[in-house]
Amino acid sequence: MEYNFDPVKGNVLCEGKDVTIFTTGIITSQVVKAVEELKESGVDAELIEICSIKPIDEKLTKTKLDQWISVKS
């Protein structure tokens, strides 16, 4: 996994198609473990790390939310 820290940009830590999980801060390492457990259970989870809540990566956040809205509609 390639990781490029940019305090204004989010990072897709793990691709997935069943659910998208957003995380930030020190909880991220625990969320990574939870995503691994979900994958073992058959849930293909995408993990997005948002480095900063303010300012938030609006482009990435909107893109991911729009994907779910269009799928669920």
Buried (B, 14 or more C-beta within 10 A) or exposed (E): EEEEEEEEBBBBBBEBEEEBBBBBEEEBEEBBEBBEEBBEEEEEBBBBBBBBEEEBBEEBBEEBEEEEEEEEE
